[in-house]
Amino acid sequence: MRLLLTTSQGIEDLAAREITSLMEGLGVPFRVEEKPLGVEGRLLLEAGEAYYTDEKGRKRELSIATYLNENSRLLHRVIQEIARERFEGIEEEEPETALRRIEDFVSGLPVERYVKTSEPFAVRPFRKGEHRITSLDISRTVGKAIFERLERFGTPKVNLDHPAVIFRAELVGDVFFVGIDTTGDSSLHKRPWRVYDHPAHLKASIANALIELAEPDGGPFMDPFCGSGTIPIELALRGYQGRIICLEKYRRHLRGAEMNALVAGVHDRMEFVLGDATRLSEYVESVDFAVSNLPYGLKIGRKSMIPGLYRGFFSELAKVLEKRGVFITTEKRAIEEAIAENGFEIAHHRLIGHGGLMVHTYVVK
């Protein structure tokens, strides 16, 4: 079995580590590849069949796709491969020829195994490389081929807005892929507990990546710009037993974070403090870990305020931080100057895709 897995750009290694940990618990042979075909934000999982014993002692096959959908904190989608084919020369071919090759290939696939004629389906395309055909061309061609094959078994239905089954059709260079999106249209990073949205909230997958980089070991943990609470809530949902502190300057966002924590069922595991991160030492004497999505861009009224804000925050952080801090921002110069001025060392730096930008992430100590 082969599964195409998606996540945020820049955290593929962390997602691979999580998948490895989850798969090792199943005791089946597997292989994880980061950035298959050179596409960032992707992983490929090849695995053998997995089984479990039900309450009556019967051996049952375990769906690894469902297992990952239910247990991963870093993935966005889990796509089960139906088939793939290398079409040599397709990048230079005339659109009519290229699309005919794709249609002939899809027409021969047993798609009826994956969708009933009573279930509406849709095709979601992806294309990377220089081609003379578009993603829309691929979607229409694959949809037509699937529809015509399903007509042999009944009257198929198409619903682009609310499909019961989603086919993924992807052309990367000269490799064409067809699969079933087992996650559905709503990405895994969209958590059901989020009832309050901060204007610039962090994806839950990236929040978990920052937690992984911090490596919290049970000591006091703080998000000094907690916003709607994504990072501390995700930490609490992982069963963290240490103290979790949410500091937020604006009352409406702090109340929103409390609402989210209540829905997530972790409100009693967290402390909510209304306060200014540039006066951090007034609220805590020490914390082992500080992890935050710092204000930047649309998150702050005037960009000219950012250098002073960062200097003030890191000056206070130097008084209370015992182990590690992890921070994400677009403001590379401002944060690096604030880090250096206050005696911190950059232990790690990487770029992570967030909100259409590649955002700088720093681990400091």
N, C-alpha and C positions, 0 to 999 in steps of 0.2 A: 504494500500500500504506500502511496505517495501523497503527501499533504503539502500544499503551498500555504505558507503562513505569512501574514503581514504584520508589521509593527511600525513604529516611528523610525525615521532615518536616524542613524547614529546610536541606536541602542540594540542593534542586531546581536552583538556579542552577549549582552545581558539577557536578551530573550532566548538565545541559544543555551545559555547556562540554565535558565529556568526550565526550558523544555527538557534538557538533559536530566535535570533533577526529577521532573515529573515522570519521564519515561523510565528512569532507573527503578522507580517504584513499581512498575508493571512487570519487570523481569523479562522483557522481550528484546530481541536484537533490534537495533535502530541506528540510524545515522542522521546527523543534522548538518546541513550545509548553509552557511551564511551567504547572503547576496547571490543566489543562483542566477546565472546568466548575466552577472554584473549589475543586477537591479537592487538598489538600496531599499531598505525597509522591507526586505523579503527574506524568508528562510525556507528551506526545503527539508522536510522530514520524510525519511524512508523507514518503515517499521514493519515488523512481522505481526502476525495476528496476536491479539491479546484476549485473555479470558478471565472471567470471575466466577465465583460460586454463589448462587442465589440462596435465599433463605431455606429452600428445600434441599440444598446440597447438590443442585444440578449445575453442571458446567455450562456457562453461557459466554457467547462472544461479546467482548467489550468494544464499543465504538470509540476508537482513539480520538476521532474528531470531536465527539461529544465530551469526552474526558478533558480535552484541552479547552474547549469552549467553557466548560464549567470550572476549571481550576487555574487557568492562566491569568496572571495579572498584567502581563506585558504585551500580549498579542492583541491585534485588532480583528483579524479574520482567520478562519480555518477553512481552506478550500480543498476539497477532495478531488484529486485528479481522476478524470475519466480517460483521457488519452492526450498524447502529445506527438508532434511530428515535425521533422526538420524539412522545410521547403527551400531547397537550395535555389538561389536566384530570385526569390520572391521580392526582395527589396528593389530590384530593378525592373520587375515585370510591369506590363501595362495593367491598370486596375481591373479590367475585365478578366484577364487571364489569372491574376492573383486571386481574385474573389471566386472564380470558378474552381480553382484548386482547393480553396478552403471549404466551399460548399460541398464538393464531392467527398472530401475527407469527413466532414461532420455528418453527411447523409449516411455514411456507413457505420456510425457509432450507435450502440444500443442504448440510446437516451431514454427509451421507454422503461428501463430499469430504475430510473431515477425520478421520473415524474409520471403521475397518472393523468390521463386525458381530462379528468375532472378537476385537476389542479391547475390554476393559472400560473404561467411561468414568464420569466423575463430573462433577457441576456444583458449582462453588464460587461462592456469591453475594456481592454487596456492595450495600449500599443507603445512600444519604445523602439526607436531606430528611425532610419530614413526609408520611408515607404511611399509609394504612390497611391496608397489607399489610406483612408482615415479610420479612426475608431468607430465612427458611425457606420461606415461601410461594413466593417467587420460585424457589428451588432446586427445590422439588417440581414446580412448574408447568413450568419449562423442562426438567427431567429427563424428565417425562412426554411433552412434545412431541417431544423428541429421540428418545426410545425408540420412540414410535409411528411416527415417520418412518422410523427405521432398520429397523423390522419389515417394511417393503416389500422390503428387500434381504437379509433373513436373520433370525437370532435374536440381537438385541443383548444385551450384557451390561453390568451395572452393578456397580461395585466402589468403594464410597465410601472405602475405606482405601488401596487400592493400584491406582488407575486407570492405564491406559496413556495415556489422553487426558483432559485436563481442560478442560472448558468453563467460561469465566467469564461469569457473567450479572450485570450491574450496572444498578441503577436510581439515577440521580443527578438529583434533581428530577423533571423530566418526560422526561428522556432515558434510553432503554433501550439497553444495549450487550450484544452477545454476541461472545465471542472465544475463541481457543484459547490456553491458557497453555503457551507453548513452553518454559518453564523447568522445569515440573513442580512437584511438591509441595514440594520442598526449595529454599528461597530461595537466590539466588546469594550472599547474604552469609554463608551457612554454608560455610565453606571446608573442603575435604577434608583439609587439613593439620592441622586442629585435633584432636589426640588427647588433649590435656590441657585441661580447662576450668577457668579461674579462676571463683570464685563470682560475680564481677560483670564478666565479660569484655566487651569492647567489640565491637560488630558490625564486621566487616571493612570494610563500606561506610562507616561513620562514621570508622573509622581512616584510610581513604584521603581522606575529606573533610578531616580535620585536617591530613594531610600536604599537601593542596592549599593549605590556608590558610597553612601554614608556608612554602611555596615554597622547599624546600631546594635549594641550588645546588651541592652536592658537598662542602660543608664538614662537619665533625664533627657528628653527630646523636645525641641521647640521649633515651631514655624513662626518666625517673628513678623512675617507679612502674610498671615494665614488666609486672607481673602475668604473664600467660601469653604475653606477647610479641607481641600482635596488631599493634600499630603498627610496631615495628621489622621484623617479618617481612614485613608488606605493603610496607614501604619497600624492603627487600632484593629482594623479588619484582619490583619495578619496575625493577630493574637499577641501583639507586643505587650509585655508586662510592666515595662518601665513607665515613668511619669511622662505624659504627653501634654504639652502646653501650646495653646493657640493664642498668639498675640495679634491683635488687629486694631488699627487706629480708628477705623470707621465703624460706628455702632451697627449700621444696617448690614454691613458685611459679616460682622461678628454674629449677629442674630441669624443671618443666613447660614453661617457655618454651623450654628447650633441646630437649626432646622435640619440640615443635611445629616448631622451626626445622629439626631433622633431617629430619622428614617433608616439610617444605616444600622441602628441598634448599638451604637458605641458611645453615646453621649456621656454615660457614667464613667467611661474610661479616660475622658479628656477634661482639661481645664481650659476655660475660655476667659481671656484677659483683654479688657479694653485698654489699649495703651499704644504709645509711640515707640517704634523700634530704635529711634535715635536716643531714647532714654532707657535702654534695655536694662541696665543695671538697677533701675528703680523697681523692677518687677521680679527679677530673679537674681539669686546670688551666683549660681553656676548652673550650666547645662553641659552635658557631655556632647550632644549633637544638635546642630542647628541646620535645618534644611528649608529652603524657601525659593519661591518664584519671585524674584525681586521686581519692584516697580520699574517699568521701562515703556517707551513708546506710548501707546494709547492708554496705558495704565496710570499715567501721570500727566498732570495738566501742562506743565512747561518743562521741556527737555532740559533747559538750562538748570533746573533744580537738581538733576540727577547726581552730578559729581558731589555736591554738598551733602545730599541725602546719603550717598554711599559712604562718604568719609565719616559722617556722624554715626552711621550704623556700625561700621567696622571698628570705629573707636570704642563704642560700647561693647561690641562683641568680644573685643580683646580682653575685656574685664571679666567675662563670664564663661567663655567657651573653653572646655577642658580637652576635647578630643578632635572632632572633625566638623567642618561645615561644608554644605553642598549648596551651590547657588546657581541659578540660571538667569541669564539676561542677554539682551542684544548689545548692551553698553560695555564693550570690551575694554576700551581705554579707561573709562571711569572706574570700573570694578578693579582692574589690575593696579591702578594707582592707589585706590583705597586699601587693597590687600597689602601692597608693599609698605605704605605709610604706617600701617598699624602692626607690622611685625609678623604677618602671616606668611606661610609658605604655600605655594601652589603645588599640591601633590599630584594633581591630575587635571587635564583639560580636554574637553571634547566638544564637538558641535552636534546638536540634536535638532531634528526637524520639528518645528512647532508653529502652527498658525501660518504656514506658508513661508516661514523664515528658517534659516539655520541659526540656532540660538547657542550662545556660548555657555558652557557648563563648567563650573570649577569646583574641585574638591580642595579645601584649604585646611591647614592645621597649624 
